[in-house]
Amino acid sequence: MSYYRYHVFFCTNQREDGSQCCQQYGAQEARDYVKQRVKERGSAIPHKIRINNAGCLDRCTEGPVVVVYPEATWYTYVDHADLDEIIEEHLVNGRVVERLRI
């Protein structure tokens, strides 16, 4: 088994030409929020989780996007409630959040 149960990548890319990208939707803030929430949960989460930035994940028209490995489950999100649902359902309980899946 891997050191981390889940490895979560947030696209935080900012396109120089101003075309659609995840950073236009506050992707860095979303990543920071999830990282903090996972840290706050601490030992209440029964396994290790790593939250990372990623460059362009090449799904700009579906953004903002986040991908959870090892399942390679892709999500989009709108607000903190969506991010909290991904944390609780997928990262804590191991259940894919179908309504946010892309």
N, CA, C and O atoms as CSV, one atom per row, in Angstrom:
chain,resi,resn,atom,element,x,y,z
A,1,MET,N,N,0.841,-1.183,0.000
A,1,MET,CA,C,0.000,0.000,0.000
A,1,MET,C,C,0.886,1.245,0.000
A,1,MET,O,O,1.961,1.264,0.599
A,2,SER,N,N,0.420,2.253,-0.667
A,2,SER,CA,C,1.119,3.525,-0.750
A,2,SER,C,C,1.167,4.205,0.619
A,2,SER,O,O,0.367,3.902,1.504
A,3,TYR,N,N,2.096,5.107,0.776
A,3,TYR,CA,C,2.202,5.881,2.015
A,3,TYR,C,C,0.927,6.681,2.275
A,3,TYR,O,O,0.462,6.781,3.410
A,4,TYR,N,N,0.365,7.255,1.193
A,4,TYR,CA,C,-0.888,8.003,1.292
A,4,TYR,C,C,-2.023,7.150,0.754
A,4,TYR,O,O,-1.874,6.485,-0.272
A,5,ARG,N,N,-3.138,7.165,1.431
A,5,ARG,CA,C,-4.330,6.473,0.908
A,5,ARG,C,C,-4.891,7.244,-0.280
A,5,ARG,O,O,-5.294,6.657,-1.284
A,6,TYR,N,N,-4.910,8.570,-0.151
A,6,TYR,CA,C,-5.399,9.426,-1.234
A,6,TYR,C,C,-4.380,10.516,-1.516
A,6,TYR,O,O,-3.782,11.088,-0.605
A,7,HIS,N,N,-4.202,10.783,-2.775
A,7,HIS,CA,C,-3.360,11.875,-3.234
A,7,HIS,C,C,-4.265,12.758,-4.092
A,7,HIS,O,O,-4.780,12.320,-5.120
A,8,VAL,N,N,-4.450,13.997,-3.661
A,8,VAL,CA,C,-5.428,14.901,-4.264
A,8,VAL,C,C,-4.699,16.044,-4.956
A,8,VAL,O,O,-3.885,16.737,-4.346
A,9,PHE,N,N,-5.002,16.232,-6.237
A,9,PHE,CA,C,-4.362,17.283,-7.023
A,9,PHE,C,C,-5.392,18.319,-7.458
A,9,PHE,O,O,-6.391,17.990,-8.099
A,10,PHE,N,N,-5.135,19.568,-7.102
A,10,PHE,CA,C,-5.952,20.695,-7.549
A,10,PHE,C,C,-5.240,21.389,-8.685
A,10,PHE,O,O,-4.085,21.791,-8.542
A,11,CYS,N,N,-5.909,21.534,-9.812
A,11,CYS,CA,C,-5.358,22.358,-10.876
A,11,CYS,C,C,-5.409,23.797,-10.380
A,11,CYS,O,O,-6.476,24.307,-10.038
A,12,THR,N,N,-4.256,24.445,-10.344
A,12,THR,CA,C,-4.179,25.855,-9.931
A,12,THR,C,C,-3.540,26.693,-11.031
A,12,THR,O,O,-2.961,27.749,-10.774
A,13,ASN,N,N,-3.656,26.207,-12.247
A,13,ASN,CA,C,-3.030,26.865,-13.385
A,13,ASN,C,C,-3.650,28.231,-13.679
A,13,ASN,O,O,-4.865,28.414,-13.598
A,14,GLN,N,N,-2.788,29.175,-14.019
A,14,GLN,CA,C,-3.207,30.505,-14.470
A,14,GLN,C,C,-2.685,30.675,-15.885
A,14,GLN,O,O,-1.473,30.665,-16.102
A,15,ARG,N,N,-3.572,30.828,-16.842
A,15,ARG,CA,C,-3.157,30.989,-18.240
A,15,ARG,C,C,-2.758,32.446,-18.502
A,15,ARG,O,O,-3.486,33.379,-18.163
A,16,GLU,N,N,-1.607,32.606,-19.102
A,16,GLU,CA,C,-1.076,33.938,-19.399
A,16,GLU,C,C,-1.947,34.713,-20.374
A,16,GLU,O,O,-2.023,35.939,-20.291
A,17,ASP,N,N,-2.608,34.017,-21.301
A,17,ASP,CA,C,-3.402,34.699,-22.331
A,17,ASP,C,C,-4.804,35.075,-21.868
A,17,ASP,O,O,-5.573,35.655,-22.634
A,18,GLY,N,N,-5.145,34.749,-20.613
A,18,GLY,CA,C,-6.446,35.106,-20.066
A,18,GLY,C,C,-7.560,34.135,-20.413
A,18,GLY,O,O,-8.709,34.352,-20.026
A,19,SER,N,N,-7.243,33.066,-21.138
A,19,SER,CA,C,-8.281,32.093,-21.478
A,19,SER,C,C,-8.675,31.294,-20.228
A,19,SER,O,O,-7.983,31.315,-19.210
A,20,GLN,N,N,-9.793,30.599,-20.337
A,20,GLN,CA,C,-10.365,29.899,-19.197
A,20,GLN,C,C,-9.340,28.983,-18.534
A,20,GLN,O,O,-8.629,28.228,-19.198
A,21,CYS,N,N,-9.287,29.071,-17.203
A,21,CYS,CA,C,-8.390,28.226,-16.414
A,21,CYS,C,C,-8.949,28.102,-15.008
A,21,CYS,O,O,-9.803,28.887,-14.596
A,22,CYS,N,N,-8.469,27.128,-14.288
A,22,CYS,CA,C,-8.989,26.852,-12.943
A,22,CYS,C,C,-8.733,27.991,-11.961
A,22,CYS,O,O,-9.550,28.244,-11.075
A,23,GLN,N,N,-7.609,28.672,-12.114
A,23,GLN,CA,C,-7.291,29.745,-11.170
A,23,GLN,C,C,-8.311,30.887,-11.230
A,23,GLN,O,O,-8.473,31.623,-10.257
A,24,GLN,N,N,-8.993,31.035,-12.360
A,24,GLN,CA,C,-10.045,32.058,-12.455
A,24,GLN,C,C,-11.211,31.765,-11.506
A,24,GLN,O,O,-12.026,32.644,-11.227
A,25,TYR,N,N,-11.284,30.539,-11.018
A,25,TYR,CA,C,-12.345,30.125,-10.104
A,25,TYR,C,C,-11.856,30.012,-8.664
A,25,TYR,O,O,-12.537,29.419,-7.826
A,26,GLY,N,N,-10.700,30.566,-8.370
A,26,GLY,CA,C,-10.174,30.534,-7.014
A,26,GLY,C,C,-9.613,29.186,-6.615
A,26,GLY,O,O,-9.766,28.762,-5.469
A,27,ALA,N,N,-8.968,28.512,-7.545
A,27,ALA,CA,C,-8.468,27.156,-7.308
A,27,ALA,C,C,-7.443,27.097,-6.181
A,27,ALA,O,O,-7.461,26.152,-5.392
A,28,GLN,N,N,-6.561,28.067,-6.085
A,28,GLN,CA,C,-5.562,28.042,-5.006
A,28,GLN,C,C,-6.236,28.160,-3.651
A,28,GLN,O,O,-5.866,27.458,-2.709
A,29,GLU,N,N,-7.204,29.026,-3.546
A,29,GLU,CA,C,-7.943,29.174,-2.289
A,29,GLU,C,C,-8.674,27.872,-1.947
A,29,GLU,O,O,-8.717,27.470,-0.785
A,30,ALA,N,N,-9.248,27.215,-2.959
A,30,ALA,CA,C,-9.949,25.948,-2.739
A,30,ALA,C,C,-8.983,24.882,-2.241
A,30,ALA,O,O,-9.299,24.139,-1.312
A,31,ARG,N,N,-7.819,24.806,-2.851
A,31,ARG,CA,C,-6.798,23.842,-2.430
A,31,ARG,C,C,-6.370,24.110,-0.996
A,31,ARG,O,O,-6.260,23.182,-0.194
A,32,ASP,N,N,-6.128,25.374,-0.670
A,32,ASP,CA,C,-5.719,25.747,0.682
A,32,ASP,C,C,-6.808,25.391,1.695
A,32,ASP,O,O,-6.519,24.923,2.796
A,33,TYR,N,N,-8.059,25.619,1.306
A,33,TYR,CA,C,-9.199,25.296,2.172
A,33,TYR,C,C,-9.236,23.799,2.477
A,33,TYR,O,O,-9.361,23.401,3.635
A,34,VAL,N,N,-9.126,22.972,1.435
A,34,VAL,CA,C,-9.183,21.517,1.633
A,34,VAL,C,C,-8.001,21.041,2.472
A,34,VAL,O,O,-8.165,20.211,3.367
A,35,LYS,N,N,-6.836,21.556,2.190
A,35,LYS,CA,C,-5.650,21.171,2.967
A,35,LYS,C,C,-5.859,21.492,4.448
A,35,LYS,O,O,-5.545,20.668,5.307
A,36,GLN,N,N,-6.376,22.660,4.748
A,36,GLN,CA,C,-6.624,23.059,6.131
A,36,GLN,C,C,-7.692,22.194,6.783
A,36,GLN,O,O,-7.540,21.778,7.931
A,37,ARG,N,N,-8.773,21.921,6.056
A,37,ARG,CA,C,-9.864,21.093,6.610
A,37,ARG,C,C,-9.379,19.676,6.912
A,37,ARG,O,O,-9.728,19.109,7.948
A,38,VAL,N,N,-8.576,19.100,6.014
A,38,VAL,CA,C,-8.038,17.761,6.246
A,38,VAL,C,C,-7.112,17.784,7.457
A,38,VAL,O,O,-7.145,16.874,8.285
A,39,LYS,N,N,-6.294,18.815,7.559
A,39,LYS,CA,C,-5.385,18.953,8.706
A,39,LYS,C,C,-6.176,19.078,10.009
A,39,LYS,O,O,-5.820,18.463,11.014
A,40,GLU,N,N,-7.242,19.871,9.991
A,40,GLU,CA,C,-8.082,20.052,11.177
A,40,GLU,C,C,-8.721,18.742,11.630
A,40,GLU,O,O,-8.872,18.494,12.826
A,41,ARG,N,N,-9.094,17.907,10.658
A,41,ARG,CA,C,-9.726,16.623,10.984
A,41,ARG,C,C,-8.731,15.669,11.619
A,41,ARG,O,O,-9.111,14.805,12.408
A,42,GLY,N,N,-7.458,15.822,11.278
A,42,GLY,CA,C,-6.378,15.059,11.889
A,42,GLY,C,C,-6.659,13.584,12.052
A,42,GLY,O,O,-6.941,12.883,11.080
A,43,SER,N,N,-6.581,13.113,13.289
A,43,SER,CA,C,-6.724,11.685,13.570
A,43,SER,C,C,-8.141,11.169,13.362
A,43,SER,O,O,-8.363,9.960,13.419
A,44,ALA,N,N,-9.097,12.045,13.126
A,44,ALA,CA,C,-10.458,11.599,12.811
A,44,ALA,C,C,-10.516,10.946,11.429
A,44,ALA,O,O,-11.462,10.225,11.114
A,45,ILE,N,N,-9.494,11.207,10.610
A,45,ILE,CA,C,-9.382,10.564,9.305
A,45,ILE,C,C,-8.463,9.360,9.491
A,45,ILE,O,O,-7.318,9.519,9.913
A,46,PRO,N,N,-8.948,8.163,9.182
A,46,PRO,CA,C,-8.199,6.948,9.519
A,46,PRO,C,C,-7.013,6.614,8.615
A,46,PRO,O,O,-6.427,5.541,8.753
A,47,HIS,N,N,-6.649,7.501,7.701
A,47,HIS,CA,C,-5.537,7.231,6.790
A,47,HIS,C,C,-4.899,8.544,6.353
A,47,HIS,O,O,-5.464,9.618,6.559
A,48,LYS,N,N,-3.726,8.448,5.753
A,48,LYS,CA,C,-3.002,9.649,5.318
A,48,LYS,C,C,-3.520,10.144,3.973
A,48,LYS,O,O,-3.822,9.365,3.069
A,49,ILE,N,N,-3.613,11.470,3.873
A,49,ILE,CA,C,-4.082,12.131,2.652
A,49,ILE,C,C,-3.098,13.245,2.325
A,49,ILE,O,O,-2.668,13.982,3.212
A,50,ARG,N,N,-2.748,13.365,1.065
A,50,ARG,CA,C,-1.851,14.429,0.603
A,50,ARG,C,C,-2.629,15.331,-0.337
A,50,ARG,O,O,-3.255,14.848,-1.281
A,51,ILE,N,N,-2.599,16.642,-0.090
A,51,ILE,CA,C,-3.273,17.636,-0.927
A,51,ILE,C,C,-2.186,18.439,-1.638
A,51,ILE,O,O,-1.316,19.019,-0.988
A,52,ASN,N,N,-2.234,18.476,-2.982
A,52,ASN,CA,C,-1.199,19.140,-3.768
A,52,ASN,C,C,-1.770,20.075,-4.828
A,52,ASN,O,O,-2.910,19.933,-5.273
A,53,ASN,N,N,-0.932,21.041,-5.217
A,53,ASN,CA,C,-1.184,21.845,-6.408
A,53,ASN,C,C,-0.765,21.031,-7.619
A,53,ASN,O,O,0.097,20.157,-7.531
A,54,ALA,N,N,-1.381,21.328,-8.738
A,54,ALA,CA,C,-0.952,20.749,-10.014
A,54,ALA,C,C,-0.944,21.868,-11.034
A,54,ALA,O,O,-1.677,22.849,-10.908
A,55,GLY,N,N,-0.124,21.713,-12.024
A,55,GLY,CA,C,-0.188,22.616,-13.162
A,55,GLY,C,C,-1.444,22.281,-13.942
A,55,GLY,O,O,-2.362,21.650,-13.419
A,56,CYS,N,N,-1.478,22.702,-15.178
A,56,CYS,CA,C,-2.660,22.480,-16.001
A,56,CYS,C,C,-2.956,20.987,-16.132
A,56,CYS,O,O,-2.086,20.200,-16.503
A,57,LEU,N,N,-4.188,20.614,-15.824
A,57,LEU,CA,C,-4.636,19.234,-15.973
A,57,LEU,C,C,-5.385,19.033,-17.287
A,57,LEU,O,O,-5.914,17.955,-17.556
A,58,ASP,N,N,-5.422,20.089,-18.100
A,58,ASP,CA,C,-5.963,20.049,-19.461
A,58,ASP,C,C,-7.449,19.708,-19.538
A,58,ASP,O,O,-7.894,19.047,-20.476
A,59,ARG,N,N,-8.207,20.164,-18.547
A,59,ARG,CA,C,-9.662,20.013,-18.577
A,59,ARG,C,C,-10.288,21.381,-18.285
A,59,ARG,O,O,-11.269,21.491,-17.549
A,60,CYS,N,N,-9.707,22.396,-18.869
A,60,CYS,CA,C,-10.048,23.789,-18.557
A,60,CYS,C,C,-11.529,24.117,-18.734
A,60,CYS,O,O,-12.086,24.898,-17.962
A,61,THR,N,N,-12.157,23.539,-19.722
A,61,THR,CA,C,-13.560,23.866,-19.968
A,61,THR,C,C,-14.484,23.253,-18.925
A,61,THR,O,O,-15.664,23.600,-18.866
A,62,GLU,N,N,-13.966,22.349,-18.104
A,62,GLU,CA,C,-14.771,21.711,-17.070
A,62,GLU,C,C,-14.441,22.250,-15.688
A,62,GLU,O,O,-14.996,21.791,-14.691
A,63,GLY,N,N,-13.547,23.211,-15.626
A,63,GLY,CA,C,-12.971,23.679,-14.385
A,63,GLY,C,C,-13.911,24.420,-13.493
A,63,GLY,O,O,-14.991,24.844,-13.904
A,64,PRO,N,N,-13.493,24.572,-12.273
A,64,PRO,CA,C,-12.226,24.116,-11.727
A,64,PRO,C,C,-12.242,22.607,-11.508
A,64,PRO,O,O,-13.302,22.010,-11.315
A,65,VAL,N,N,-11.071,22.002,-11.539
A,65,VAL,CA,C,-11.002,20.560,-11.422
A,65,VAL,C,C,-10.028,20.121,-10.331
A,65,VAL,O,O,-9.053,20.798,-10.007
A,66,VAL,N,N,-10.348,18.962,-9.793
A,66,VAL,CA,C,-9.509,18.284,-8.810
A,66,VAL,C,C,-9.578,16.796,-9.149
A,66,VAL,O,O,-10.624,16.294,-9.559
A,67,VAL,N,N,-8.467,16.102,-8.976
A,67,VAL,CA,C,-8.433,14.662,-9.238
A,67,VAL,C,C,-7.890,13.943,-8.006
A,67,VAL,O,O,-6.914,14.373,-7.392
A,68,VAL,N,N,-8.550,12.838,-7.661
A,68,VAL,CA,C,-8.193,12.059,-6.486
A,68,VAL,C,C,-7.637,10.717,-6.947
A,68,VAL,O,O,-8.294,9.964,-7.666
A,69,TYR,N,N,-6.410,10.438,-6.515
A,69,TYR,CA,C,-5.769,9.154,-6.792
A,69,TYR,C,C,-5.705,8.348,-5.509
A,69,TYR,O,O,-5.592,8.934,-4.432
A,70,PRO,N,N,-5.774,7.011,-5.585
A,70,PRO,CA,C,-5.393,6.195,-6.729
A,70,PRO,C,C,-6.520,5.886,-7.712
A,70,PRO,O,O,-6.262,5.289,-8.757
A,71,GLU,N,N,-7.750,6.269,-7.413
A,71,GLU,CA,C,-8.862,5.915,-8.299
A,71,GLU,C,C,-8.914,6.745,-9.575
A,71,GLU,O,O,-9.609,6.375,-10.522
A,72,ALA,N,N,-8.189,7.864,-9.616
A,72,ALA,CA,C,-8.251,8.802,-10.738
A,72,ALA,C,C,-9.681,9.304,-10.937
A,72,ALA,O,O,-10.205,9.312,-12.051
A,73,THR,N,N,-10.285,9.715,-9.851
A,73,THR,CA,C,-11.635,10.271,-9.874
A,73,THR,C,C,-11.529,11.778,-10.042
A,73,THR,O,O,-10.896,12.461,-9.237
A,74,TRP,N,N,-12.156,12.289,-11.100
A,74,TRP,CA,C,-12.125,13.717,-11.416
A,74,TRP,C,C,-13.395,14.384,-10.918
A,74,TRP,O,O,-14.501,13.870,-11.089
A,75,TYR,N,N,-13.205,15.557,-10.290
A,75,TYR,CA,C,-14.324,16.339,-9.776
A,75,TYR,C,C,-14.228,17.782,-10.256
A,75,TYR,O,O,-13.156,18.290,-10.584
A,76,THR,N,N,-15.390,18.416,-10.282
A,76,THR,CA,C,-15.462,19.865,-10.354
A,76,THR,C,C,-16.177,20.315,-9.082
A,76,THR,O,O,-16.784,19.496,-8.393
A,77,TYR,N,N,-16.113,21.590,-8.770
A,77,TYR,CA,C,-16.712,22.101,-7.544
A,77,TYR,C,C,-17.087,23.560,-7.758
A,77,TYR,O,O,-16.562,24.231,-8.646
A,78,VAL,N,N,-18.011,24.037,-6.920
A,78,VAL,CA,C,-18.452,25.427,-6.995
A,78,VAL,C,C,-18.078,26.195,-5.741
A,78,VAL,O,O,-17.657,27.349,-5.811
A,79,ASP,N,N,-18.233,25.549,-4.593
A,79,ASP,CA,C,-18.061,26.267,-3.334
A,79,ASP,C,C,-17.509,25.348,-2.245
A,79,ASP,O,O,-17.198,24.182,-2.490
A,80,HIS,N,N,-17.397,25.897,-1.050
A,80,HIS,CA,C,-16.861,25.123,0.074
A,80,HIS,C,C,-17.750,23.934,0.419
A,80,HIS,O,O,-17.249,22.900,0.860
A,81,ALA,N,N,-19.050,24.061,0.227
A,81,ALA,CA,C,-19.946,22.931,0.510
A,81,ALA,C,C,-19.598,21.744,-0.387
A,81,ALA,O,O,-19.594,20.602,0.073
A,82,ASP,N,N,-19.308,22.001,-1.650
A,82,ASP,CA,C,-18.888,20.918,-2.554
A,82,ASP,C,C,-17.577,20.306,-2.085
A,82,ASP,O,O,-17.426,19.084,-2.073
A,83,LEU,N,N,-16.636,21.149,-1.701
A,83,LEU,CA,C,-15.340,20.652,-1.229
A,83,LEU,C,C,-15.489,19.851,0.056
A,83,LEU,O,O,-14.834,18.823,0.229
A,84,ASP,N,N,-16.348,20.317,0.959
A,84,ASP,CA,C,-16.599,19.573,2.195
A,84,ASP,C,C,-17.208,18.205,1.898
A,84,ASP,O,O,-16.897,17.222,2.571
A,85,GLU,N,N,-18.072,18.146,0.896
A,85,GLU,CA,C,-18.674,16.869,0.521
A,85,GLU,C,C,-17.630,15.905,-0.046
A,85,GLU,O,O,-17.663,14.711,0.249
A,86,ILE,N,N,-16.713,16.417,-0.851
A,86,ILE,CA,C,-15.631,15.578,-1.371
A,86,ILE,C,C,-14.764,15.061,-0.221
A,86,ILE,O,O,-14.387,13.889,-0.201
A,87,ILE,N,N,-14.450,15.936,0.735
A,87,ILE,CA,C,-13.653,15.512,1.891
A,87,ILE,C,C,-14.373,14.406,2.646
A,87,ILE,O,O,-13.815,13.333,2.875
A,88,GLU,N,N,-15.607,14.671,3.030
A,88,GLU,CA,C,-16.336,13.725,3.876
A,88,GLU,C,C,-16.636,12.411,3.161
A,88,GLU,O,O,-16.368,11.331,3.687
A,89,GLU,N,N,-17.187,12.514,1.975
A,89,GLU,CA,C,-17.611,11.301,1.280
A,89,GLU,C,C,-16.450,10.515,0.684
A,89,GLU,O,O,-16.342,9.310,0.908
A,90,HIS,N,N,-15.594,11.172,-0.062
A,90,HIS,CA,C,-14.529,10.439,-0.748
A,90,HIS,C,C,-13.311,10.215,0.150
A,90,HIS,O,O,-12.863,9.082,0.325
A,91,LEU,N,N,-12.786,11.286,0.712
A,91,LEU,CA,C,-11.533,11.168,1.442
A,91,LEU,C,C,-11.676,10.487,2.798
A,91,LEU,O,O,-10.755,9.801,3.242
A,92,VAL,N,N,-12.789,10.662,3.447
A,92,VAL,CA,C,-12.995,10.021,4.751
A,92,VAL,C,C,-13.682,8.666,4.592
A,92,VAL,O,O,-13.242,7.670,5.166
A,93,ASN,N,N,-14.767,8.632,3.807
A,93,ASN,CA,C,-15.580,7.419,3.726
A,93,ASN,C,C,-15.341,6.550,2.495
A,93,ASN,O,O,-15.887,5.451,2.401
A,94,GLY,N,N,-14.528,7.030,1.549
A,94,GLY,CA,C,-14.197,6.220,0.382
A,94,GLY,C,C,-15.292,6.074,-0.647
A,94,GLY,O,O,-15.283,5.126,-1.431
A,95,ARG,N,N,-16.253,7.012,-0.657
A,95,ARG,CA,C,-17.370,6.953,-1.609
A,95,ARG,C,C,-17.262,8.100,-2.613
A,95,ARG,O,O,-17.099,9.258,-2.229
A,96,VAL,N,N,-17.353,7.773,-3.883
A,96,VAL,CA,C,-17.283,8.783,-4.939
A,96,VAL,C,C,-18.521,9.679,-4.850
A,96,VAL,O,O,-19.630,9.193,-4.630
A,97,VAL,N,N,-18.325,10.983,-5.022
A,97,VAL,CA,C,-19.416,11.953,-5.029
A,97,VAL,C,C,-19.861,12.095,-6.493
A,97,VAL,O,O,-19.321,12.912,-7.239
A,98,GLU,N,N,-20.831,11.305,-6.880
A,98,GLU,CA,C,-21.239,11.226,-8.286
A,98,GLU,C,C,-21.717,12.568,-8.837
A,98,GLU,O,O,-21.456,12.869,-10.002
A,99,ARG,N,N,-22.397,13.369,-8.051
A,99,ARG,CA,C,-22.947,14.622,-8.569
A,99,ARG,C,C,-21.862,15.633,-8.960
A,99,ARG,O,O,-22.123,16.552,-9.737
A,100,LEU,N,N,-20.647,15.465,-8.424
A,100,LEU,CA,C,-19.538,16.378,-8.731
A,100,LEU,C,C,-18.522,15.757,-9.683
A,100,LEU,O,O,-17.571,16.418,-10.100
A,101,ARG,N,N,-18.720,14.518,-10.017
A,101,ARG,CA,C,-17.781,13.791,-10.867
A,101,ARG,C,C,-17.858,14.282,-12.319
A,101,ARG,O,O,-18.939,14.547,-12.844
A,102,ILE,N,N,-16.676,14.396,-12.958
A,102,ILE,CA,C,-16.648,14.759,-14.382
A,102,ILE,C,C,-15.914,13.682,-15.160
A,102,ILE,O,O,-15.774,13.787,-16.378
